[in-house]
Amino acid sequence: MIQDQDTNIVFLSEWLKIAYPGFFSRFTKLLNELGIHWKTLNYTNDIWARDYMPIQLGKDDFLKYKYWPDYLLENKKDQKTITDCKQTCEALGIRYREIDIIIDGGNLVPCGDFIVMTDKVFTENQVEKYDKSFISRLETELGRRVIIIPWHKTFGDEYGHADGFIKWCGGNQVLMSNHRDTDPKEAKEIKQRLESHGFVVKEMLFSVAKPSPDWNWAYVNFLQVGDKVIMPSFGIPEDKQAFNYIKEALPNCEIRQIQMRSIADIGGALHCLTWNILL
């Protein structure tokens, strides 16, 4: 399966340049400095490229799922932001196979031989939680064993994306956000679920006088392309501690930080904004 360290190009929605021109300029400049090849995606309707672009399972194996998120269905204005990536892929010359399972790309986190997803995938597809036949279908389509971690809707997290909780760092190493600061019971269960499959989970817990929960959850949502890493920064004390967590987890990577308060304020960070693949 294609992992972040295998990828060699990053795609960004054309809407990122329109909606956040300052960040787009700083981010693409940093990509250039690191020697990371990048391009923009056409025919998209919002900035969150990760959510609607196919998952790359192999060099020439792209899986397009049904992107129909419940949090964008409540009014017609939000529905207009839903991207069907068919035209986008055609413009890139990318062929894919297609399934009708409803998934958000942010809820697909490859972890070695596994893919981790939150249990929101059951709700979106209107099946009972932990339905065995549905899990079997997921695993057949993805070609990987699926680990389901718990999630429940809270104020500020209506998305249920696994990439807001964890990041695989190679081998059996997983970095986990500081979720226990807001929901210790659920965080404990997520950690135990991963450990039961042989992973060693390192939680990104912060020792600061005045924590910033609106932003410090987002460090785990970093971008890795090959041996280059770009992680969020917010001008808060947690920035340095988060850098050290990621450096310890990925000692052979070059790590850079980019300030992105305005984007994290609307619920996403670098992994959400990008689609990195192997071409």
N, C-alpha and C positions, 0 to 999 in steps of 0.2 A: 504494500500500500504506500502511496506517496505521502511522505511526512514533510513537515516544514523544512527540515534540514536538506531535503532533496530538491526543494523548489528553487527556481532561478528567475522568476519574473513576478511582478506585482501589478495588479489591475485596480484602478480606482474609478468609481462612477464619475461621469462627467458632471454630475450634480454637486460633487464636493467642491469643485472649482467655482461653481455658481453660488452655492450657499455659504461657503467658508473660504473665500479667496485668499485671505491672509494665511490661514492654516495650510491650505493647499500649496501655496508658494513655499512656505517653510518646510513642509513635509517632503515635497518633491525635490527641493534643494538638498535635504538630508539624504534622500534616496540616492541622488546623484553622487554626493560625497562618499557614500559607502559603496558605490559601484553596483547598486541594485537597479536592474533594468525595470522600467515601469511604462505602462500605457494606460489610457483611459478607456472606459467602457461606454459605448453608445447605446441608445434605446433603453435607458434605465429611468426609473421614476423616483428614486431616492438615493441617499448616499450610502446605504448599508449594503455594500456589494456582497459581503459574506452570506447574507441571509438568502439571497435568491439565485446566486450562481451555483452551478453543479458542483458536486463533490468529486474530486479526482481520486479514483481508487487505484488506477494504474496509469502507465505512461499515456495510453490512448483509450483509457476507460473513464469516461465522465458520466455521472449519474445525475439526471435532472429529475427532481421530485416536484410535487405540487406545492407551490409557495402560496399559501392562502391563510395568512396569520389571523387568528381571531381578534387580536387587538387592533387590527386595521379594518374590521368589517362593520363597526358600529355606525359609521356615517359615510356618505358618498365621497366626501372630501378625502378621507383617509384611504378609501378604496382605490382612489386614483393614483396613490403612491405605490401600489402593488405592482411589482415588475414580473412579467413573464419573460424569462431570459432567452426565449427562442431566437428573436432577432439579434440579440446581443451575441449569442453563440455563432449564429450564421455569419455575422460580420467578421468574427474572428476566425472562421473556418474550423470551428470546433464541433465535432460530431459527438453525440451523446445518446445514451439509451434513457428511456423515460419510464417513470413509475407514477402511479396516482396516489401514493401515500403523501399526506400533508406533513411537511417538515420545514423548519427554519434551518438554514445552514449554520447559524450560530449555535444550534443545538446538536451539532455533529462534531465531536472532538475526537479525532483519531489519537489513539494511545497505543502505539505498537500494533499488536495483533487484535486489539479491541477498538470499538467505537463507543464513546460514552455519550449518553443522552439523558436529559431529565424526563421524568414521567409525564411531562406536559404533552409528549407525543401521543399518549393514549387519549387525553382529553380532546386534542385537535382532531383525532381520527374517530372520535365517538365510539371508543371501545373501552371495556373495563380495564382498570389498571392491572398491569402484569398479565394480561391475556396471553396465554402461551402460544396460541396460533398466530397472533399478531406479531409477537416477538420473533417467532420462527420465520415469518414472512420478512420482517426487517432484516434478519440475519442472512437470509437467502439473497435478498436484493443487494445488500451491502457487501456480502462475501466475507463478513467478519462477525465475531461474537459481539454482542451488544451488552454493555453494562448500563443499567438504568439507575440513575440516582434520584433522590426525592427532591421535589420542589413544590412550593405552594405560593399562590399569588399574594403579593404584599404591595403596599403602597411603594411605588418606585421600581417594582419588578413585576411587570405583567407579562414579561417575555418568556421566561423559563428557558433561557439559553444556557447550555452547559459551559460555553466559553466565558461566561461571567463568573464561573466557580473554579474551573481547573484549567491547567495547561500541562501537557505532557512534555517532559524534558529529556527524553531518551531512556532506554533501558526500562527499569521499573520505577523511575522517578517521576513524581507528579507534584507540581506546585498547586496549592489551593489558596484561594482568596481568604481574607479575614472574615469570612461569613459567620464565624462563631461570635463575632462582636454584636451581630444583630439577631442571629438565630442559632444559639449554641446547640440545641437539640438536633436541628436539621443538619448542621455542620458536622456534628459527631456521626450522624448516620451516613452522610456522604463519605466521610473519611473511612468509616468501617466497611462500607460497601466496596470501596476501591481496594482497601487492604485485604479484603477477603479474596481478591483476584490477584494478589501477589504484589501490589504496588506499595511503594514507600511514599507516603504523603507528607509533604512539608507545608504547613500552614503559614501564610504571610501575616503574622501577627505583629502589631506595632506597639512600641512603648514610647508614647509621646504624651505630653501634658494635655493637649487639646486635640483629640482625633478629629479627622475630617471625613465622616462616613459618606458624604456626597461624592467624594472623589476616590478615597483610598481603596475601594472595592475594585477599581479599574486597572490596577497594576498588572493583575494576572492576564488581562486582555491585551497582551503585547503581540507584536509582529516579529516572527522569525523567518528569514529567508536565507537558506544555507547557513553560513556561520555568522550572519549579521542579525542583530536584534535591535529593534526600536521599541522603547517602552514609554508609557506616559509619564509626565511629570506635572505637578500642579503648584509648585512653589510652597510646599508645606513640609513639615519635618519628616513625614513618612517617605518622602522622595528618596532620601539617602538609604533608609533601611530597605525599601523595596528594591533599589538597585543592588544592594548587597545580597538579597535573597536570590535574585535572578542570576547574578554573577556566580554565586555558589552553585546554582543548579546547572548553569551552562558556562563552565569555566573556559572553554575554548572558543567562545563567541565574543565578537566585538559588540559592545552594548552602548547604545546612544539613547538619550532621552529627548522628548519633545513636549513642550507645554501644550495642554489641550483641555483646559477647564471648560470652555464653552461647549465642546462636543460631549464630554463626559456628563455635563449637566443634562443632556437630553437622552442619556441612557446607553451610550456605547463608547468604545475606545478603538484602539488600532486594529485589533483582530476583526472587529465588526466592520470597519471601513474598507478592508482590503480583501482581495481575492488573489492569493499567491499559489502558483501552480508550477509544474515542471513542463517546459516546452522543449 
